[in-house]
Amino acid sequence: MLQRIQTLLLLVVAVAMASVTVLPIWEKNSALLNEKVVLTAFNLEHWKENACISTASTAAIGILAIIAVSIAIFSITQYKKRVLQMTLGLINSILIAVTLGITFYEVFKVGVPMFEPEAQGNYGAGFVAAVVSMLANMIANRFIRRDEMLVKSSDRMR
């Protein structure tokens, strides 16, 4: 049953959340002040004139992303237990939402006020990957629920 659409969607979730850990999530540049702030899954770095002047740990984002990858991969192997798969999908949705929430906090409360608060910065591929994983996880849950309802309706007909 590994060829089901929800398996492919859960694989997309795993790959996208794994890419969150290695790709930049957000950055803000100022050519005038020669400053740059970069948010990754594990660090928020403030650069000035090609020298890192401060680093703050954002390991919570990276840890939650790694846990989400693990849950998605484990969920793929649980294709015979659809109720467990739906529960794992719910937990994964919550983890991804918390990851996005922490990301927004780091961007708007820590990163943006560092310099030129009127400039918002740009979201990177890591942020897009997190959003894609959230959508893929929600769609996978729909397909898992549809399969469970189909099995229940066929059991009633017997």
N, C-alpha and C positions, 0 to 999 in steps of 0.2 A: 504494500500500500504506500510505498514511498513515492509513487508517481502522482499522487493526488495534488491538486492545486494548492491546498493549504500547506503541504510540505514544502513546495517551492516558495510560497510566501514566507514561511517561517525561516527558510534558508536566506531569503532576502533580509529578514529582520536580523539574523545572526551576522551576515556580512556587513550590513549597514551599521550596526552597533559596534562591530569590530573596527570599522573605519573611523568611527567617532574617536576612538582611542588614539589614532595616529594622525588624523588630519586636523588642521587648525579650525577651531569653531567660530572664532570672531577675531577681528583685528581692526585697529584704528590707527591711521597715519596722519602726521602733521608735517608737511614739507616746510612750513614756515618755522616751526619750533625744532624741527629735526628730531621728533619724538615718535615712538611707535609703541602700541600696546597689543600683545598677542595672547589670546586665550586658547589653550589647548585643554585636553581632558585632564591633565595633571598639573599644569602651571598657568599662572597669569603673569606674564613678563612685561616689564616696563623698560623700554630701551630709549636711550638718549645719546645721540651722536655715536651710534654703533657700539655702545657699551650698555650692558644690562645694569640698570640702577636699582631695580627691585624685582623680587620674585615672590609670588604668593602661591601657596599650594591650593590646587583645586582637585585634589585626588578623589573627592567624593564623586565627581562626574565620571572619572575613569573607572572607579570601582563599580559604580552602578551600571555602567556600560558593559563591563566584563560580566557582571552577574546576569544582565539581560541576554548577552550572547549565550551564556551557559544554559539559561532557562529555555531559550529558543531551540538550542540543539537537543536538550533533553526532551523537550516537547515533541520534536520530530520523531523520536524513537518510541513515543507513547501512542502510536496511531490506533492501537486496539482499545485504548481507554479514553474515549472521547470526552467524558466528563472531567477526567484529570487534565486532559489537554485544554479544555475550556478554562479550568481553574488556573492552570499555568499561564494561559494567554491573558487572563485578567491580571494576574500578578505581574506579568511582563509589561502590560499596558501601564500599570501603576508605576513600575520602576522607570519606564521611559518617560512618563509624564513628570516624575520627580527629577529625572535627569535634565529635562528641558526647563523645569522650574529653577533648579540650581543654576543652570546656564544663564537664564534671564536675570537672576539675582546678581551673578558675577558680572554680567555685562552692564546692567543699568545702575547698580549700587556701588560697584567697585571700579569697573573699567572706564566707563564714560566720564565720571568726574575727575579722572587723573589729570587731564589737560583738555582744553577747548571743550567744555561740556555741551556746547551747542552742536558739535559734530557727533553723530551717533556711531560711526564706524560701519564696517561691512561684515555680514555673516559669511562664514566660509563653508567649505564642503562638509565639514564635520557637523555643522548645524543642519544642513540640508539632509544629510544621511540620517540624523536622529528623527527628523520629521518623516522621512520616507519609511523608516522602520516603524514608527508609530502607526502610520496608515496601513502598512503591510500587515502589521500585527492585528489591527482591527478587522481587516478584510479576512485574514486567516481565521479569526474567531467566528466570523459569520459563516464561513464554509464549514467549519467544524460543527457549529450548532445545526446547520442545515443537514449534515450527515447524521447527527444524532436524532434529529426529528424524523428523518427518513427511516432510520432503523426502528424507532419506536412505532411509527405508523405501520411498518411491515410486520412487526410483532403482533399488533392488534388484529391484523387480517388473518393470522393463522388460527 
